[in-house]
Amino acid sequence: MECIPNARWLLETGKLSDFTIICKSAEIRVHKVVLYAHSGYFAALLDSNMKEAREGVVTFNDIDPEPMKHLVNIFYSGSQEFSFAPSDLRSNVNVWILADRLQARQVMRKIESRLKNHFKLYENKEVGAQANYLDMVFSHSACSVSAIGFAFAEATWVVLIETKDVELRSSIIDSSAKHNQLACKMLLWSWIYGRIAYDDGCLAGMLFDSTVAENLRSRYITDSFTEAP
């Protein structure tokens, strides 16, 4: 679907709004044309003769207001601006999961790209390797097999190899035992980096900083991005 150029002023003012999204009693006034352009779920709903389409109101009792507000804000900015930082891993993952549910593939790709870039730095990988974030990603079936899962698994594998923090290392091992997809993806990254070390003769301590390694990391994660709409 094509994006509508930045129209956040419509969201902020509520002018000409013709549809309401309710998440746990919180109301978000929106515009059908924006929803239609960015979400396969809403496009199908608005094309139907369902009660929600006729009355202009849809209720999600199982969705928190915050990720929905974040997602709608992205819709209105043409998928170019986010109201949360790449370092806010919880919001990135929650919005990706919601975008997957609402078939907002362009937003999914954007989040995949920003997390791929975010995890270039080792200190960011250390945060991503925390058990609470791994539980978020790998407890969700779609997220666990996506580029998000692939990026988190790479970050976690690198931290497992590099960290001197015994507790963090133990936590990573526990998480990999708990989540099969995490373990499988970490094994794949072990093979990828092992081939780089073997083929290019990277010295110990230099592998993860090499240009070859970063290019391959970027390529493998990009290749697993959500298919473009």
C-alpha positions in Angstrom: 0.0 0.0 0.0 1.2 3.5 -0.7 1.9 5.9 2.1 0.1 9.1 2.7 2.6 12.0 3.3 3.0 13.3 6.8 -0.5 14.1 8.1 0.1 14.1 11.8 -1.7 17.4 12.1 -4.9 15.6 11.3 -4.3 13.2 14.2 -3.3 15.9 16.6 -6.3 18.2 15.8 -8.8 15.4 15.1 -10.1 17.4 12.2 -12.4 15.5 9.8 -12.0 12.3 11.8 -14.5 9.6 10.8 -13.4 6.5 12.7 -12.6 5.6 16.4 -10.3 3.0 17.7 -11.0 1.9 21.3 -8.3 0.1 23.3 -9.3 -0.8 26.9 -11.6 2.2 27.1 -9.0 4.7 25.6 -10.4 6.3 22.4 -8.2 7.3 19.4 -10.0 9.4 16.8 -8.6 8.6 13.3 -9.4 8.8 9.6 -10.5 5.8 7.5 -8.3 6.8 4.5 -5.1 6.7 6.7 -6.0 3.3 8.2 -6.9 2.0 4.8 -3.5 3.1 3.3 -1.3 1.5 6.0 -3.1 -1.6 7.4 -4.3 -4.6 5.5 -6.5 -5.5 8.5 -8.3 -2.1 8.5 -8.5 -2.1 4.7 -10.4 -5.4 4.8 -12.6 -4.2 7.7 -13.5 -1.0 6.0 -14.3 -2.8 2.7 -16.7 -5.1 4.6 -20.3 -4.7 5.8 -19.4 -5.5 9.4 -20.8 -3.5 12.3 -17.5 -1.8 13.0 -17.3 -0.5 9.4 -20.9 0.7 9.4 -20.7 2.4 12.8 -17.1 3.7 12.5 -15.9 2.2 15.8 -13.7 -0.8 16.5 -12.9 -2.0 20.0 -9.8 -4.0 21.0 -10.1 -5.2 24.6 -6.8 -7.1 24.5 -4.6 -4.3 23.1 -3.0 -1.6 25.3 -3.5 2.0 24.2 0.2 2.9 24.1 1.3 0.6 21.3 -1.8 1.4 19.3 -1.1 5.2 19.7 2.5 4.6 18.6 1.4 2.7 15.6 -1.3 5.2 14.5 1.2 8.0 14.9 3.5 6.2 12.5 0.6 5.8 10.0 0.1 9.6 10.1 3.8 10.4 9.6 4.0 8.2 6.5 6.1 5.6 8.4 9.0 8.2 8.5 8.8 9.3 12.2 8.5 7.4 15.4 7.4 8.7 18.8 9.8 6.3 20.5 13.6 5.7 20.2 15.4 2.7 18.7 16.7 2.1 22.2 13.2 1.6 23.5 13.2 -2.1 22.8 9.9 -2.8 24.5 8.0 -0.3 22.4 9.7 -1.4 19.2 8.8 -5.0 19.8 5.3 -4.3 21.0 4.5 -2.1 18.0 6.0 -4.7 15.6 3.8 -7.3 17.1 0.7 -5.1 16.8 1.7 -4.1 13.2 1.9 -7.8 12.4 -1.5 -8.4 13.8 -3.0 -5.4 11.8 -1.0 -6.3 8.6 1.0 -3.1 8.6 4.0 -4.5 6.8 5.7 -1.2 6.0 5.9 -0.4 9.7 7.2 -3.9 10.4 10.0 -3.4 7.9 10.9 0.0 9.4 11.2 -1.4 12.9 13.2 -4.3 11.6 15.6 -1.9 9.9 16.0 0.4 12.9 16.7 -2.5 15.3 19.2 -3.9 12.8 21.1 -0.6 12.9 20.6 -0.3 16.7 22.3 -3.6 17.4 25.5 -2.6 15.5 27.0 -1.4 18.9 28.0 -4.0 21.5 26.5 -2.0 24.4 23.2 -2.2 22.6 23.5 -5.9 22.1 24.1 -6.3 25.8 20.7 -4.7 26.6 19.0 -6.8 23.9 20.4 -10.0 25.4 18.5 -9.4 28.7 16.0 -12.2 29.5 13.0 -9.9 29.6 13.5 -8.8 26.0 14.3 -12.3 24.8 11.1 -13.5 26.4 9.1 -10.8 24.6 10.6 -11.6 21.2 10.7 -15.4 21.4 7.4 -16.0 23.2 5.6 -14.6 20.1 5.4 -17.1 17.3 5.6 -14.6 14.4 8.2 -12.3 16.1 10.5 -15.3 16.9 10.9 -16.3 13.3 11.1 -12.7 11.9 14.0 -10.3 11.3 13.4 -9.1 14.8 14.1 -12.5 16.2 17.2 -12.8 13.9 18.6 -9.5 15.1 18.0 -10.3 18.8 19.6 -13.7 18.3 22.7 -12.2 16.7 23.0 -9.7 19.5 22.6 -12.4 22.1 25.1 -14.8 20.5 27.8 -12.0 20.3 27.2 -11.1 24.0 27.4 -14.8 25.0 30.9 -15.0 23.3 32.2 -11.6 24.5 30.8 -11.0 27.9 32.7 -11.4 31.1 29.5 -11.1 33.2 28.9 -14.6 34.5 25.3 -13.9 35.5 24.5 -12.5 32.0 26.1 -15.5 30.4 24.1 -17.9 32.6 20.9 -15.9 31.8 21.5 -16.2 28.0 22.0 -20.0 28.3 18.8 -20.3 30.3 16.9 -18.2 27.7 18.3 -20.3 24.8 17.1 -23.5 26.7 13.7 -21.9 27.1 13.2 -20.7 23.6 13.9 -23.1 20.7 13.9 -20.4 18.0 16.5 -18.4 19.9 18.7 -21.5 20.3 18.3 -22.3 16.6 19.1 -18.8 15.4 22.1 -18.5 17.7 23.4 -21.7 16.3 23.0 -20.3 12.8 24.9 -17.1 13.8 27.6 -19.3 15.2 28.0 -20.9 11.8 28.0 -17.6 10.0 30.6 -16.0 12.2 32.6 -19.3 12.3 32.8 -19.2 8.5 34.0 -15.6 8.5 36.7 -16.5 11.0 37.7 -19.5 9.0 37.6 -17.9 5.5 39.1 -14.5 6.4 41.4 -15.5 9.2 40.1 -12.9 11.7 42.2 -12.8 14.8 40.6 -13.3 18.2 38.9 -10.2 19.5 38.7 -8.7 16.0 36.0 -10.7 14.4 32.9 -8.7 15.4 34.6 -5.4 14.5 35.5 -6.5 11.0 33.9 -4.9 8.0 33.2 -8.4 6.5 31.3 -9.4 9.7 29.2 -6.3 9.8 28.4 -6.5 6.1 27.3 -10.1 6.5 25.3 -9.4 9.6 23.5 -6.6 7.8 22.8 -8.7 4.8 21.5 -11.7 6.6 19.1 -9.6 8.8 18.0 -7.6 5.8 17.3 -10.7 3.8 14.8 -11.8 6.5 12.9 -8.5 6.5 9.1 -8.6 6.2 8.1 -8.7 2.5 7.4 -5.2 1.2 3.7 -4.3 0.8 
